[in-house]
């Protein structure tokens, strides 16, 4: 969620079309005072609340206090981009940056790398200041959970100092998003500059709103980003060990190709795993230090299999399709909205841009969470299936083919190793209680225990809702439900196939809608 909110700040700035016919509502000095003053009050209010809360964590309502703390900090983070949009649209912050840079009439400096960094600086400054606000309460909550970690036979790590805490969040949250976006904007600047030098200002490549130049810059950085981000996140190759060889064997079994398995140094602040990279040459699979220290090899393998599930099911590519679908419908719908507002007497481009932008934001927030949670659930199912196959001792070749078969709609005969055929609903000779497509009780239990361990080491309430992932409690329960009835897993597979078909249909429908809308007289 944090990365989405950070990305929105860039989107707000780059998509904004200023109205030069009107000045800031309250006058420039007062408007800027209100703009920065709100951020200051937000940071101070949450900071005072956090410091008072740290003395109450030992009370009987620890879980409730933790839930309230997470909810309040989420609300504060949501307010950062929303107030940033208010500063741009109402308080004249965009015009202030333009006057500060005073660029060429043919080259909008506010849309360059320098302009983007200066323009978004207040929002990112407030975002970082909120780390200062939440630090006392979060450390108090971590210390309070030490007893639970000891009872769970987990290694106990010293709570990080503020400098380590700040550096970890800076790498994981801000730099992880800021560096790729700024590289995209910088490459976009170079393309525009080259176009101006070669073609002059009459060609569309010099237009800052030309989607082709943005698409070209984004595609280039998107492919190379893992090489950059692996250094931003402070990683190194995972040492040769029985665990590494076990994970490499799992990659071979599932047919996943990658560049490297990395140890993610977080100063024991984060217990998580991740996968980066669209193509195998630049694909990295990350396991954090805290995750490796606090989990058994079997649990680590289950979490690793979850990340492989995202690769096998091509979730990154499908998310790109989803974003393109939203963009197409927003472009097409924007033409209708502009025409409707013009007919209603509202010809102000800024007002039209606000309506179109808010509409896109509403659609994104409504649909992205739904799609992301289904992808996470599919990766959970993949991990549970994989762990079940590992326990059954299925040969690598057969396991790879069966896992690929499980991605397809069940009910048809598929080929496995040795030339034999089988129906998905029938049991395998390798494991009498398991069939491809069915989440077994062992796989559900192992991955469920890994999820619970992730919640413990990261101090996350198991019932806490997550916009992109769903609550850990619900994910664990869903796998248990699947393991009790093989038909439910097949129903889930069919639903995911329907979701992918719907995205493909929406892609063509969005292109047709966009073309028809722009063809309006």
Secondary structure, 3 states (H helix, E strand, C coil): CHHHHHHHHHHHHHHCCCCCCCCCCCCHHHHHHHHHHHHHHHHHHHHHHHHHHCCCCCCCCHHHHHHHHHHHHHHHHHHHHHHHHHHHHCCCHHHHHHHHHCCCCCCCHHHCHHHHHHHHHHHHHHHHHHHHHHHHHHHHHHHHCHHHHHHCCCCCCCCCCHHHHHHHHHHHHHHHHHHHHHHHHHHHHHHHHHHHHHHCCCCHHHCCCCHHHHHHHHHHHHHHHHHHHHHHCCEEECCCCHHHHHHHHHHHHHCCCCCEEEEECCCCCCCCEEEECCCHHHCEEEEEHHHHHHCCHHHHHHHHHHHHHHHHCCHHHHHHHHHHHHHHHHHHHHHHHHHHHHHCCCCCHHHHHHHHHHHHHHHHHHHHHHHHHHHHHHHHHHHHHHHHHHHHCCCHHHHHHHHHHHCCCCCCEEECHHHCEEECCCCCCCCCCCCCCCCCHHHHHHHHHHHHHHHHHCCCCCCCCCCCCCCHHHHHHHHHHHHHCHHHHHHHHHHHHHHHHHHHHHHHHHHHHHHHHHCCC
